[in-house]
Amino acid sequence: MASKQSGRDIIPKVENLINVKTLGDKISEFDLVLLAYENENEKSFKEELQKIKGTKDKLKLAIIIGPEGGIDETEVENLIQNGAKSVSLGKRILRTETAPLVMSAIIMYDLES
């Protein structure tokens, strides 16, 4: 009902907590997987969204948010090897419960027409 009221045709799916091995296996199910990583210094979330902006096809996009205290470097490497793209959300570190809301809002604002 709420999706109809807000004019949405796609409802974002939030997965339960899963381990990194399972998550790595699921990456191939998506067109683009962005991993919010506080130690990423080269690629920004904004830059990666700009690459897909204007794409006519609907992409199956996933975002990965680590736990409070950060995600382990070996886990990050594993996810990148499986196809995820590590991105920075900027200079500030967001809480685990805040980062998904911020990323979702930015995606809706930047990519939806």
Gaussian input, Z-matrix of N, CA and C with variables (Angstrom, degrees):
# hf/3-21g

backbone

0 1
 N
 C     1     B1
 C     2     B2     1     A1
 N     3     B3     2     A2     1     D1
 C     4     B4     3     A3     2     D2
 C     5     B5     4     A4     3     D3
 N     6     B6     5     A5     4     D4
 C     7     B7     6     A6     5     D5
 C     8     B8     7     A7     6     D6
 N     9     B9     8     A8     7     D7
 C    10    B10     9     A9     8     D8
 C    11    B11    10    A10     9     D9
 N    12    B12    11    A11    10    D10
 C    13    B13    12    A12    11    D11
 C    14    B14    13    A13    12    D12
 N    15    B15    14    A14    13    D13
 C    16    B16    15    A15    14    D14
 C    17    B17    16    A16    15    D15
 N    18    B18    17    A17    16    D16
 C    19    B19    18    A18    17    D17
 C    20    B20    19    A19    18    D18
 N    21    B21    20    A20    19    D19
 C    22    B22    21    A21    20    D20
 C    23    B23    22    A22    21    D21
 N    24    B24    23    A23    22    D22
 C    25    B25    24    A24    23    D23
 C    26    B26    25    A25    24    D24
 N    27    B27    26    A26    25    D25
 C    28    B28    27    A27    26    D26
 C    29    B29    28    A28    27    D27
 N    30    B30    29    A29    28    D28
 C    31    B31    30    A30    29    D29
 C    32    B32    31    A31    30    D30
 N    33    B33    32    A32    31    D31
 C    34    B34    33    A33    32    D32
 C    35    B35    34    A34    33    D33
 N    36    B36    35    A35    34    D34
 C    37    B37    36    A36    35    D35
 C    38    B38    37    A37    36    D36
 N    39    B39    38    A38    37    D37
 C    40    B40    39    A39    38    D38
 C    41    B41    40    A40    39    D39
 N    42    B42    41    A41    40    D40
 C    43    B43    42    A42    41    D41
 C    44    B44    43    A43    42    D42
 N    45    B45    44    A44    43    D43
 C    46    B46    45    A45    44    D44
 C    47    B47    46    A46    45    D45
 N    48    B48    47    A47    46    D46
 C    49    B49    48    A48    47    D47
 C    50    B50    49    A49    48    D48
 N    51    B51    50    A50    49    D49
 C    52    B52    51    A51    50    D50
 C    53    B53    52    A52    51    D51
 N    54    B54    53    A53    52    D52
 C    55    B55    54    A54    53    D53
 C    56    B56    55    A55    54    D54
 N    57    B57    56    A56    55    D55
 C    58    B58    57    A57    56    D56
 C    59    B59    58    A58    57    D57
 N    60    B60    59    A59    58    D58
 C    61    B61    60    A60    59    D59
 C    62    B62    61    A61    60    D60
 N    63    B63    62    A62    61    D61
 C    64    B64    63    A63    62    D62
 C    65    B65    64    A64    63    D63
 N    66    B66    65    A65    64    D64
 C    67    B67    66    A66    65    D65
 C    68    B68    67    A67    66    D66
 N    69    B69    68    A68    67    D67
 C    70    B70    69    A69    68    D68
 C    71    B71    70    A70    69    D69
 N    72    B72    71    A71    70    D70
 C    73    B73    72    A72    71    D71
 C    74    B74    73    A73    72    D72
 N    75    B75    74    A74    73    D73
 C    76    B76    75    A75    74    D74
 C    77    B77    76    A76    75    D75
 N    78    B78    77    A77    76    D76
 C    79    B79    78    A78    77    D77
 C    80    B80    79    A79    78    D78
 N    81    B81    80    A80    79    D79
 C    82    B82    81    A81    80    D80
 C    83    B83    82    A82    81    D81
 N    84    B84    83    A83    82    D82
 C    85    B85    84    A84    83    D83
 C    86    B86    85    A85    84    D84
 N    87    B87    86    A86    85    D85
 C    88    B88    87    A87    86    D86
 C    89    B89    88    A88    87    D87
 N    90    B90    89    A89    88    D88
 C    91    B91    90    A90    89    D89
 C    92    B92    91    A91    90    D90
 N    93    B93    92    A92    91    D91
 C    94    B94    93    A93    92    D92
 C    95    B95    94    A94    93    D93
 N    96    B96    95    A95    94    D94
 C    97    B97    96    A96    95    D95
 C    98    B98    97    A97    96    D96
 N    99    B99    98    A98    97    D97
 C   100   B100    99    A99    98    D98
 C   101   B101   100   A100    99    D99
 N   102   B102   101   A101   100   D100
 C   103   B103   102   A102   101   D101
 C   104   B104   103   A103   102   D102
 N   105   B105   104   A104   103   D103
 C   106   B106   105   A105   104   D104
 C   107   B107   106   A106   105   D105
 N   108   B108   107   A107   106   D106
 C   109   B109   108   A108   107   D107
 C   110   B110   109   A109   108   D108
 N   111   B111   110   A110   109   D109
 C   112   B112   111   A111   110   D110
 C   113   B113   112   A112   111   D111
 N   114   B114   113   A113   112   D112
 C   115   B115   114   A114   113   D113
 C   116   B116   115   A115   114   D114
 N   117   B117   116   A116   115   D115
 C   118   B118   117   A117   116   D116
 C   119   B119   118   A118   117   D117
 N   120   B120   119   A119   118   D118
 C   121   B121   120   A120   119   D119
 C   122   B122   121   A121   120   D120
 N   123   B123   122   A122   121   D121
 C   124   B124   123   A123   122   D122
 C   125   B125   124   A124   123   D123
 N   126   B126   125   A125   124   D124
 C   127   B127   126   A126   125   D125
 C   128   B128   127   A127   126   D126
 N   129   B129   128   A128   127   D127
 C   130   B130   129   A129   128   D128
 C   131   B131   130   A130   129   D129
 N   132   B132   131   A131   130   D130
 C   133   B133   132   A132   131   D131
 C   134   B134   133   A133   132   D132
 N   135   B135   134   A134   133   D133
 C   136   B136   135   A135   134   D134
 C   137   B137   136   A136   135   D135
 N   138   B138   137   A137   136   D136
 C   139   B139   138   A138   137   D137
 C   140   B140   139   A139   138   D138
 N   141   B141   140   A140   139   D139
 C   142   B142   141   A141   140   D140
 C   143   B143   142   A142   141   D141
 N   144   B144   143   A143   142   D142
 C   145   B145   144   A144   143   D143
 C   146   B146   145   A145   144   D144
 N   147   B147   146   A146   145   D145
 C   148   B148   147   A147   146   D146
 C   149   B149   148   A148   147   D147
 N   150   B150   149   A149   148   D148
 C   151   B151   150   A150   149   D149
 C   152   B152   151   A151   150   D150
 N   153   B153   152   A152   151   D151
 C   154   B154   153   A153   152   D152
 C   155   B155   154   A154   153   D153
 N   156   B156   155   A155   154   D154
 C   157   B157   156   A156   155   D155
 C   158   B158   157   A157   156   D156
 N   159   B159   158   A158   157   D157
 C   160   B160   159   A159   158   D158
 C   161   B161   160   A160   159   D159
 N   162   B162   161   A161   160   D160
 C   163   B163   162   A162   161   D161
 C   164   B164   163   A163   162   D162
 N   165   B165   164   A164   163   D163
 C   166   B166   165   A165   164   D164
 C   167   B167   166   A166   165   D165
 N   168   B168   167   A167   166   D166
 C   169   B169   168   A168   167   D167
 C   170   B170   169   A169   168   D168
 N   171   B171   170   A170   169   D169
 C   172   B172   171   A171   170   D170
 C   173   B173   172   A172   171   D171
 N   174   B174   173   A173   172   D172
 C   175   B175   174   A174   173   D173
 C   176   B176   175   A175   174   D174
 N   177   B177   176   A176   175   D175
 C   178   B178   177   A177   176   D176
 C   179   B179   178   A178   177   D177
 N   180   B180   179   A179   178   D178
 C   181   B181   180   A180   179   D179
 C   182   B182   181   A181   180   D180
 N   183   B183   182   A182   181   D181
 C   184   B184   183   A183   182   D182
 C   185   B185   184   A184   183   D183
 N   186   B186   185   A185   184   D184
 C   187   B187   186   A186   185   D185
 C   188   B188   187   A187   186   D186
 N   189   B189   188   A188   187   D187
 C   190   B190   189   A189   188   D188
 C   191   B191   190   A190   189   D189
 N   192   B192   191   A191   190   D190
 C   193   B193   192   A192   191   D191
 C   194   B194   193   A193   192   D192
 N   195   B195   194   A194   193   D193
 C   196   B196   195   A195   194   D194
 C   197   B197   196   A196   195   D195
 N   198   B198   197   A197   196   D196
 C   199   B199   198   A198   197   D197
 C   200   B200   199   A199   198   D198
 N   201   B201   200   A200   199   D199
 C   202   B202   201   A201   200   D200
 C   203   B203   202   A202   201   D201
 N   204   B204   203   A203   202   D202
 C   205   B205   204   A204   203   D203
 C   206   B206   205   A205   204   D204
 N   207   B207   206   A206   205   D205
 C   208   B208   207   A207   206   D206
 C   209   B209   208   A208   207   D207
 N   210   B210   209   A209   208   D208
 C   211   B211   210   A210   209   D209
 C   212   B212   211   A211   210   D210
 N   213   B213   212   A212   211   D211
 C   214   B214   213   A213   212   D212
 C   215   B215   214   A214   213   D213
 N   216   B216   215   A215   214   D214
 C   217   B217   216   A216   215   D215
 C   218   B218   217   A217   216   D216
 N   219   B219   218   A218   217   D217
 C   220   B220   219   A219   218   D218
 C   221   B221   220   A220   219   D219
 N   222   B222   221   A221   220   D220
 C   223   B223   222   A222   221   D221
 C   224   B224   223   A223   222   D222
 N   225   B225   224   A224   223   D223
 C   226   B226   225   A225   224   D224
 C   227   B227   226   A226   225   D225
 N   228   B228   227   A227   226   D226
 C   229   B229   228   A228   227   D227
 C   230   B230   229   A229   228   D228
 N   231   B231   230   A230   229   D229
 C   232   B232   231   A231   230   D230
 C   233   B233   232   A232   231   D231
 N   234   B234   233   A233   232   D232
 C   235   B235   234   A234   233   D233
 C   236   B236   235   A235   234   D234
 N   237   B237   236   A236   235   D235
 C   238   B238   237   A237   236   D236
 C   239   B239   238   A238   237   D237
 N   240   B240   239   A239   238   D238
 C   241   B241   240   A240   239   D239
 C   242   B242   241   A241   240   D240
 N   243   B243   242   A242   241   D241
 C   244   B244   243   A243   242   D242
 C   245   B245   244   A244   243   D243
 N   246   B246   245   A245   244   D244
 C   247   B247   246   A246   245   D245
 C   248   B248   247   A247   246   D246
 N   249   B249   248   A248   247   D247
 C   250   B250   249   A249   248   D248
 C   251   B251   250   A250   249   D249
 N   252   B252   251   A251   250   D250
 C   253   B253   252   A252   251   D251
 C   254   B254   253   A253   252   D252
 N   255   B255   254   A254   253   D253
 C   256   B256   255   A255   254   D254
 C   257   B257   256   A256   255   D255
 N   258   B258   257   A257   256   D256
 C   259   B259   258   A258   257   D257
 C   260   B260   259   A259   258   D258
 N   261   B261   260   A260   259   D259
 C   262   B262   261   A261   260   D260
 C   263   B263   262   A262   261   D261
 N   264   B264   263   A263   262   D262
 C   265   B265   264   A264   263   D263
 C   266   B266   265   A265   264   D264
 N   267   B267   266   A266   265   D265
 C   268   B268   267   A267   266   D266
 C   269   B269   268   A268   267   D267
 N   270   B270   269   A269   268   D268
 C   271   B271   270   A270   269   D269
 C   272   B272   271   A271   270   D270
 N   273   B273   272   A272   271   D271
 C   274   B274   273   A273   272   D272
 C   275   B275   274   A274   273   D273
 N   276   B276   275   A275   274   D274
 C   277   B277   276   A276   275   D275
 C   278   B278   277   A277   276   D276
 N   279   B279   278   A278   277   D277
 C   280   B280   279   A279   278   D278
 C   281   B281   280   A280   279   D279
 N   282   B282   281   A281   280   D280
 C   283   B283   282   A282   281   D281
 C   284   B284   283   A283   282   D282
 N   285   B285   284   A284   283   D283
 C   286   B286   285   A285   284   D284
 C   287   B287   286   A286   285   D285
 N   288   B288   287   A287   286   D286
 C   289   B289   288   A288   287   D287
 C   290   B290   289   A289   288   D288
 N   291   B291   290   A290   289   D289
 C   292   B292   291   A291   290   D290
 C   293   B293   292   A292   291   D291
 N   294   B294   293   A293   292   D292
 C   295   B295   294   A294   293   D293
 C   296   B296   295   A295   294   D294
 N   297   B297   296   A296   295   D295
 C   298   B298   297   A297   296   D296
 C   299   B299   298   A298   297   D297
 N   300   B300   299   A299   298   D298
 C   301   B301   300   A300   299   D299
 C   302   B302   301   A301   300   D300
 N   303   B303   302   A302   301   D301
 C   304   B304   303   A303   302   D302
 C   305   B305   304   A304   303   D303
 N   306   B306   305   A305   304   D304
 C   307   B307   306   A306   305   D305
 C   308   B308   307   A307   306   D306
 N   309   B309   308   A308   307   D307
 C   310   B310   309   A309   308   D308
 C   311   B311   310   A310   309   D309
 N   312   B312   311   A311   310   D310
 C   313   B313   312   A312   311   D311
 C   314   B314   313   A313   312   D312
 N   315   B315   314   A314   313   D313
 C   316   B316   315   A315   314   D314
 C   317   B317   316   A316   315   D315
 N   318   B318   317   A317   316   D316
 C   319   B319   318   A318   317   D317
 C   320   B320   319   A319   318   D318
 N   321   B321   320   A320   319   D319
 C   322   B322   321   A321   320   D320
 C   323   B323   322   A322   321   D321
 N   324   B324   323   A323   322   D322
 C   325   B325   324   A324   323   D323
 C   326   B326   325   A325   324   D324
 N   327   B327   326   A326   325   D325
 C   328   B328   327   A327   326   D326
 C   329   B329   328   A328   327   D327
 N   330   B330   329   A329   328   D328
 C   331   B331   330   A330   329   D329
 C   332   B332   331   A331   330   D330
 N   333   B333   332   A332   331   D331
 C   334   B334   333   A333   332   D332
 C   335   B335   334   A334   333   D333
 N   336   B336   335   A335   334   D334
 C   337   B337   336   A336   335   D335
 C   338   B338   337   A337   336   D336

   B1=1.4418
   B2=1.5256
   B3=1.3228
   B4=1.4603
   B5=1.5245
   B6=1.3380
   B7=1.4688
   B8=1.5276
   B9=1.3195
   B10=1.4625
   B11=1.5290
   B12=1.3204
   B13=1.4612
   B14=1.5279
   B15=1.3370
   B16=1.4633
   B17=1.5308
   B18=1.3342
   B19=1.4536
   B20=1.5164
   B21=1.3086
   B22=1.4648
   B23=1.5289
   B24=1.3348
   B25=1.4577
   B26=1.5234
   B27=1.3305
   B28=1.4651
   B29=1.5236
   B30=1.3122
   B31=1.4570
   B32=1.5238
   B33=1.3448
   B34=1.4651
   B35=1.5236
   B36=1.3175
   B37=1.4588
   B38=1.5243
   B39=1.3062
   B40=1.4555
   B41=1.5189
   B42=1.3298
   B43=1.4664
   B44=1.5249
   B45=1.3045
   B46=1.4590
   B47=1.5192
   B48=1.3111
   B49=1.4558
   B50=1.5193
   B51=1.3322
   B52=1.4623
   B53=1.5240
   B54=1.3306
   B55=1.4592
   B56=1.5305
   B57=1.3147
   B58=1.4594
   B59=1.5291
   B60=1.3145
   B61=1.4677
   B62=1.5260
   B63=1.3169
   B64=1.4596
   B65=1.5247
   B66=1.3168
   B67=1.4621
   B68=1.5242
   B69=1.3223
   B70=1.4636
   B71=1.5159
   B72=1.3185
   B73=1.4665
   B74=1.5274
   B75=1.3376
   B76=1.4699
   B77=1.5311
   B78=1.3339
   B79=1.4675
   B80=1.5220
   B81=1.3093
   B82=1.4726
   B83=1.5321
   B84=1.3245
   B85=1.4598
   B86=1.5330
   B87=1.3374
   B88=1.4597
   B89=1.5259
   B90=1.3394
   B91=1.4626
   B92=1.5303
   B93=1.3229
   B94=1.4585
   B95=1.5234
   B96=1.3398
   B97=1.4633
   B98=1.5200
   B99=1.3272
   B100=1.4560
   B101=1.5203
   B102=1.3222
   B103=1.4519
   B104=1.5202
   B105=1.3142
   B106=1.4636
   B107=1.5262
   B108=1.3498
   B109=1.4699
   B110=1.5232
   B111=1.3147
   B112=1.4621
   B113=1.5315
   B114=1.3222
   B115=1.4664
   B116=1.5285
   B117=1.3204
   B118=1.4691
   B119=1.5226
   B120=1.3261
   B121=1.4615
   B122=1.5141
   B123=1.3291
   B124=1.4589
   B125=1.5219
   B126=1.3212
   B127=1.4716
   B128=1.5229
   B129=1.3157
   B130=1.4619
   B131=1.5312
   B132=1.2982
   B133=1.4608
   B134=1.5273
   B135=1.3152
   B136=1.4635
   B137=1.5332
   B138=1.3325
   B139=1.4722
   B140=1.5294
   B141=1.3143
   B142=1.4692
   B143=1.5259
   B144=1.3341
   B145=1.4619
   B146=1.5291
   B147=1.3218
   B148=1.4624
   B149=1.5270
   B150=1.3253
   B151=1.4694
   B152=1.5265
   B153=1.3274
   B154=1.4687
   B155=1.5202
   B156=1.3176
   B157=1.4600
   B158=1.5263
   B159=1.3055
   B160=1.4533
   B161=1.5234
   B162=1.3272
   B163=1.4556
   B164=1.5181
   B165=1.2989
   B166=1.4687
   B167=1.5228
   B168=1.3254
   B169=1.4608
   B170=1.5182
   B171=1.3188
   B172=1.4572
   B173=1.5160
   B174=1.3092
   B175=1.4522
   B176=1.5138
   B177=1.3004
   B178=1.4551
   B179=1.5251
   B180=1.3264
   B181=1.4541
   B182=1.5220
   B183=1.3409
   B184=1.4652
   B185=1.5203
   B186=1.3162
   B187=1.4577
   B188=1.5290
   B189=1.3235
   B190=1.4652
   B191=1.5183
   B192=1.3190
   B193=1.4510
   B194=1.5219
   B195=1.3071
   B196=1.4617
   B197=1.5124
   B198=1.3263
   B199=1.4620
   B200=1.5292
   B201=1.3404
   B202=1.4672
   B203=1.5298
   B204=1.3012
   B205=1.4653
   B206=1.5124
   B207=1.3379
   B208=1.4591
   B209=1.5138
   B210=1.3094
   B211=1.4534
   B212=1.5299
   B213=1.3009
   B214=1.4595
   B215=1.5360
   B216=1.3274
   B217=1.4688
   B218=1.5258
   B219=1.3207
   B220=1.4697
   B221=1.5218
   B222=1.3307
   B223=1.4586
   B224=1.5282
   B225=1.3276
   B226=1.4653
   B227=1.5224
   B228=1.3232
   B229=1.4635
   B230=1.5236
   B231=1.3361
   B232=1.4684
   B233=1.5183
   B234=1.3134
   B235=1.4669
   B236=1.5276
   B237=1.3302
   B238=1.4670
   B239=1.5202
   B240=1.3151
   B241=1.4708
   B242=1.5274
   B243=1.3248
   B244=1.4644
   B245=1.5262
   B246=1.3472
   B247=1.4578
   B248=1.5138
   B249=1.3226
   B250=1.4687
   B251=1.5260
   B252=1.3319
   B253=1.4674
   B254=1.5140
   B255=1.3147
   B256=1.4500
   B257=1.5237
   B258=1.3372
   B259=1.4700
   B260=1.5242
   B261=1.3357
   B262=1.4522
   B263=1.5203
   B264=1.3241
   B265=1.4635
   B266=1.5220
   B267=1.3252
   B268=1.4587
   B269=1.5153
   B270=1.3051
   B271=1.4665
   B272=1.5207
   B273=1.3044
   B274=1.4647
   B275=1.5276
   B276=1.3108
   B277=1.4617
   B278=1.5275
   B279=1.3236
   B280=1.4688
   B281=1.5250
   B282=1.2887
   B283=1.4678
   B284=1.5288
   B285=1.3174
   B286=1.4604
   B287=1.5209
   B288=1.3229
   B289=1.4600
   B290=1.5262
   B291=1.3267
   B292=1.4632
   B293=1.5245
   B294=1.3162
   B295=1.4700
   B296=1.5334
   B297=1.3305
   B298=1.4760
   B299=1.5275
   B300=1.3243
   B301=1.4663
   B302=1.5230
   B303=1.3235
   B304=1.4668
   B305=1.5239
   B306=1.3306
   B307=1.4654
   B308=1.5258
   B309=1.3187
   B310=1.4648
   B311=1.5167
   B312=1.3270
   B313=1.4657
   B314=1.5305
   B315=1.3245
   B316=1.4569
   B317=1.5317
   B318=1.3178
   B319=1.4711
   B320=1.5217
   B321=1.3315
   B322=1.4614
   B323=1.5234
   B324=1.3105
   B325=1.4512
   B326=1.5287
   B327=1.3192
   B328=1.4533
   B329=1.5302
   B330=1.3259
   B331=1.4663
   B332=1.5189
   B333=1.3002
   B334=1.4641
   B335=1.5151
   B336=1.3187
   B337=1.4651
   B338=1.5066
   A1=110.89
   A2=117.48
   A3=120.86
   A4=110.71
   A5=117.61
   A6=119.81
   A7=110.46
   A8=117.89
   A9=120.77
   A10=110.43
   A11=116.48
   A12=120.65
   A13=112.08
   A14=116.62
   A15=119.68
   A16=112.16
   A17=117.53
   A18=121.36
   A19=114.41
   A20=117.68
   A21=122.23
   A22=109.71
   A23=115.77
   A24=118.70
   A25=111.30
   A26=116.45
   A27=121.33
   A28=107.92
   A29=116.17
   A30=120.81
   A31=108.09
   A32=117.66
   A33=119.45
   A34=110.78
   A35=115.92
   A36=121.24
   A37=108.49
   A38=116.60
   A39=122.05
   A40=107.41
   A41=115.78
   A42=120.91
   A43=110.35
   A44=116.03
   A45=121.02
   A46=108.68
   A47=116.93
   A48=120.95
   A49=109.41
   A50=115.74
   A51=120.10
   A52=108.34
   A53=116.32
   A54=118.84
   A55=110.75
   A56=116.30
   A57=121.87
   A58=111.46
   A59=118.57
   A60=121.15
   A61=110.04
   A62=117.41
   A63=122.14
   A64=110.38
   A65=115.66
   A66=120.64
   A67=110.91
   A68=117.48
   A69=121.51
   A70=111.87
   A71=117.02
   A72=121.49
   A73=112.17
   A74=118.00
   A75=121.97
   A76=113.14
   A77=117.71
   A78=121.21
   A79=112.00
   A80=117.58
   A81=120.96
   A82=112.96
   A83=117.86
   A84=121.58
   A85=112.51
   A86=116.91
   A87=121.90
   A88=111.53
   A89=115.69
   A90=120.98
   A91=111.24
   A92=116.23
   A93=121.59
   A94=108.66
   A95=115.09
   A96=121.19
   A97=107.54
   A98=115.99
   A99=121.94
   A100=109.72
   A101=115.49
   A102=123.31
   A103=109.19
   A104=117.70
   A105=121.87
   A106=107.56
   A107=114.73
   A108=119.25
   A109=109.69
   A110=115.86
   A111=121.24
   A112=114.06
   A113=118.79
   A114=121.23
   A115=112.99
   A116=118.18
   A117=121.30
   A118=108.49
   A119=116.51
   A120=121.00
   A121=113.77
   A122=117.44
   A123=119.83
   A124=114.14
   A125=117.72
   A126=120.69
   A127=110.45
   A128=114.89
   A129=118.93
   A130=110.34
   A131=114.90
   A132=122.32
   A133=108.97
   A134=116.28
   A135=122.21
   A136=111.18
   A137=117.38
   A138=121.10
   A139=111.54
   A140=116.61
   A141=119.68
   A142=111.12
   A143=117.56
   A144=119.95
   A145=110.68
   A146=117.83
   A147=121.00
   A148=111.15
   A149=117.10
   A150=121.40
   A151=112.33
   A152=116.68
   A153=119.37
   A154=112.89
   A155=117.13
   A156=120.79
   A157=109.53
   A158=116.83
   A159=121.34
   A160=113.79
   A161=117.20
   A162=120.52
   A163=108.40
   A164=115.97
   A165=119.65
   A166=112.15
   A167=116.12
   A168=119.54
   A169=110.06
   A170=116.16
   A171=119.54
   A172=107.66
   A173=115.76
   A174=121.66
   A175=110.45
   A176=115.23
   A177=120.40
   A178=105.78
   A179=115.75
   A180=123.51
   A181=110.26
   A182=116.16
   A183=121.18
   A184=109.12
   A185=115.42
   A186=120.22
   A187=108.31
   A188=114.45
   A189=120.62
   A190=108.14
   A191=115.14
   A192=122.47
   A193=107.56
   A194=116.56
   A195=120.46
   A196=111.98
   A197=116.16
   A198=121.63
   A199=111.62
   A200=115.85
   A201=120.22
   A202=107.61
   A203=116.05
   A204=120.33
   A205=112.45
   A206=117.10
   A207=120.52
   A208=113.43
   A209=113.86
   A210=121.47
   A211=108.45
   A212=117.35
   A213=123.26
   A214=111.24
   A215=116.81
   A216=121.39
   A217=112.93
   A218=117.54
   A219=119.53
   A220=110.75
   A221=117.02
   A222=120.46
   A223=110.63
   A224=116.37
   A225=121.03
   A226=109.62
   A227=117.44
   A228=121.91
   A229=110.92
   A230=116.25
   A231=120.88
   A232=111.10
   A233=117.52
   A234=121.49
   A235=110.99
   A236=117.22
   A237=120.95
   A238=110.20
   A239=117.69
   A240=121.41
   A241=111.47
   A242=116.48
   A243=120.88
   A244=112.75
   A245=117.51
   A246=119.93
   A247=117.09
   A248=118.23
   A249=119.93
   A250=109.32
   A251=115.93
   A252=121.65
   A253=108.15
   A254=115.75
   A255=121.60
   A256=108.82
   A257=116.69
   A258=121.42
   A259=110.64
   A260=113.90
   A261=121.13
   A262=109.09
   A263=116.09
   A264=120.92
   A265=110.98
   A266=116.64
   A267=120.54
   A268=111.52
   A269=115.27
   A270=121.61
   A271=113.70
   A272=116.75
   A273=119.41
   A274=110.86
   A275=115.39
   A276=121.51
   A277=107.23
   A278=116.16
   A279=120.51
   A280=109.86
   A281=115.62
   A282=120.55
   A283=109.41
   A284=115.73
   A285=121.10
   A286=112.44
   A287=117.53
   A288=119.37
   A289=112.59
   A290=118.17
   A291=122.12
   A292=112.10
   A293=117.77
   A294=122.33
   A295=113.54
   A296=120.27
   A297=118.70
   A298=113.31
   A299=116.80
   A300=120.44
   A301=110.68
   A302=115.89
   A303=120.48
   A304=110.07
   A305=117.38
   A306=120.67
   A307=111.29
   A308=117.28
   A309=120.64
   A310=111.48
   A311=116.37
   A312=120.26
   A313=111.19
   A314=116.61
   A315=120.56
   A316=111.07
   A317=116.67
   A318=120.84
   A319=109.99
   A320=117.19
   A321=120.22
   A322=111.14
   A323=117.33
   A324=121.36
   A325=111.51
   A326=116.18
   A327=120.58
   A328=113.85
   A329=117.64
   A330=119.72
   A331=114.69
   A332=118.31
   A333=118.92
   A334=110.21
   A335=114.80
   A336=118.25
   A337=110.96
   D1=-45.90
   D2=-177.87
   D3=-63.64
   D4=-33.56
   D5=179.50
   D6=-66.71
   D7=-38.15
   D8=177.24
   D9=-66.20
   D10=-42.04
   D11=-179.40
   D12=-62.63
   D13=-33.40
   D14=-177.94
   D15=-96.64
   D16=6.37
   D17=176.06
   D18=71.28
   D19=28.29
   D20=-178.69
   D21=-95.22
   D22=138.95
   D23=173.25
   D24=-107.94
   D25=-11.45
   D26=177.53
   D27=-125.84
   D28=127.36
   D29=178.66
   D30=-103.00
   D31=122.00
   D32=178.69
   D33=-58.87
   D34=141.31
   D35=179.58
   D36=-103.83
   D37=130.32
   D38=177.26
   D39=-107.93
   D40=121.21
   D41=-179.72
   D42=-83.88
   D43=155.82
   D44=170.78
   D45=-70.64
   D46=168.76
   D47=176.15
   D48=-59.76
   D49=134.19
   D50=176.09
   D51=-137.46
   D52=157.80
   D53=-179.35
   D54=-77.91
   D55=164.17
   D56=-173.96
   D57=-64.06
   D58=-35.17
   D59=179.27
   D60=-62.00
   D61=-48.46
   D62=178.48
   D63=-62.74
   D64=-42.37
   D65=179.13
   D66=-61.85
   D67=-43.85
   D68=177.66
   D69=-58.43
   D70=-37.62
   D71=179.24
   D72=-69.49
   D73=-26.45
   D74=-177.46
   D75=-84.34
   D76=-15.91
   D77=-174.23
   D78=-57.48
   D79=-37.70
   D80=-178.01
   D81=-65.09
   D82=-12.83
   D83=179.37
   D84=-78.43
   D85=-7.12
   D86=-174.27
   D87=-118.09
   D88=154.55
   D89=175.32
   D90=-76.21
   D91=-33.20
   D92=-179.32
   D93=-150.10
   D94=131.74
   D95=177.46
   D96=-125.32
   D97=120.62
   D98=-179.23
   D99=-109.76
   D100=125.47
   D101=-178.76
   D102=-104.71
   D103=113.57
   D104=177.10
   D105=-73.55
   D106=115.13
   D107=-175.53
   D108=-133.34
   D109=120.49
   D110=-173.93
   D111=-65.06
   D112=-19.59
   D113=179.81
   D114=-97.20
   D115=6.81
   D116=177.48
   D117=-75.35
   D118=125.79
   D119=-177.75
   D120=-117.22
   D121=-7.05
   D122=-174.93
   D123=-107.47
   D124=-43.95
   D125=-175.90
   D126=-107.95
   D127=131.27
   D128=178.05
   D129=-102.91
   D130=156.70
   D131=175.91
   D132=-57.29
   D133=-43.94
   D134=-179.60
   D135=-59.14
   D136=-45.97
   D137=-179.64
   D138=-61.20
   D139=-42.56
   D140=-179.35
   D141=-67.06
   D142=-37.25
   D143=177.02
   D144=-67.45
   D145=-36.57
   D146=179.09
   D147=-62.06
   D148=-32.68
   D149=179.91
   D150=-64.32
   D151=-30.61
   D152=-177.37
   D153=-104.52
   D154=-5.61
   D155=-179.54
   D156=-62.03
   D157=135.56
   D158=-179.78
   D159=86.83
   D160=-2.23
   D161=176.58
   D162=-63.80
   D163=127.75
   D164=-177.04
   D165=-74.66
   D166=-33.99
   D167=178.96
   D168=-76.37
   D169=144.33
   D170=174.43
   D171=-75.43
   D172=127.71
   D173=179.88
   D174=-97.45
   D175=145.78
   D176=173.60
   D177=-91.57
   D178=105.64
   D179=-172.38
   D180=-110.34
   D181=138.46
   D182=176.16
   D183=-127.96
   D184=147.46
   D185=172.11
   D186=-121.26
   D187=143.29
   D188=179.15
   D189=-116.15
   D190=129.04
   D191=178.25
   D192=-119.80
   D193=128.79
   D194=179.40
   D195=-80.92
   D196=178.97
   D197=-178.67
   D198=-79.28
   D199=168.40
   D200=172.23
   D201=-54.78
   D202=138.88
   D203=-179.32
   D204=92.39
   D205=-8.32
   D206=176.04
   D207=97.30
   D208=164.11
   D209=179.83
   D210=-97.32
   D211=143.98
   D212=-177.62
   D213=-66.83
   D214=141.82
   D215=-178.70
   D216=-57.39
   D217=-38.98
   D218=179.60
   D219=-67.44
   D220=-33.46
   D221=176.61
   D222=-68.60
   D223=-39.96
   D224=176.96
   D225=-60.65
   D226=-47.39
   D227=179.19
   D228=-58.97
   D229=-42.80
   D230=178.69
   D231=-61.15
   D232=-44.49
   D233=-178.95
   D234=-66.61
   D235=-40.05
   D236=178.05
   D237=-65.01
   D238=-41.97
   D239=177.71
   D240=-61.43
   D241=-27.84
   D242=178.70
   D243=-87.95
   D244=-1.26
   D245=174.20
   D246=116.25
   D247=-2.90
   D248=177.29
   D249=-73.56
   D250=153.25
   D251=175.52
   D252=-110.80
   D253=122.74
   D254=178.67
   D255=-77.27
   D256=131.06
   D257=-179.68
   D258=-134.39
   D259=151.93
   D260=174.85
   D261=-94.54
   D262=143.14
   D263=174.83
   D264=-98.93
   D265=9.67
   D266=179.27
   D267=113.72
   D268=-169.71
   D269=-174.10
   D270=-73.62
   D271=-23.90
   D272=-177.49
   D273=-92.16
   D274=144.53
   D275=176.08
   D276=-92.12
   D277=124.45
   D278=179.28
   D279=-95.48
   D280=151.21
   D281=176.35
   D282=-69.73
   D283=156.58
   D284=-178.93
   D285=-57.08
   D286=-38.79
   D287=-178.81
   D288=-80.10
   D289=-15.98
   D290=-179.57
   D291=-91.13
   D292=-39.18
   D293=-175.19
   D294=-54.99
   D295=-44.67
   D296=179.84
   D297=-63.18
   D298=-37.80
   D299=178.78
   D300=-66.11
   D301=-43.76
   D302=179.01
   D303=-62.88
   D304=-48.54
   D305=-178.56
   D306=-63.15
   D307=-41.74
   D308=178.90
   D309=-63.33
   D310=-42.53
   D311=179.35
   D312=-63.99
   D313=-41.93
   D314=178.84
   D315=-64.43
   D316=-42.37
   D317=178.37
   D318=-60.70
   D319=-47.24
   D320=179.75
   D321=-61.87
   D322=-44.31
   D323=-178.56
   D324=-66.48
   D325=-45.24
   D326=-171.80
   D327=-81.44
   D328=-33.52
   D329=-172.69
   D330=-104.70
   D331=-26.14
   D332=-177.65
   D333=-82.00
   D334=138.47
   D335=179.19
   D336=-109.36

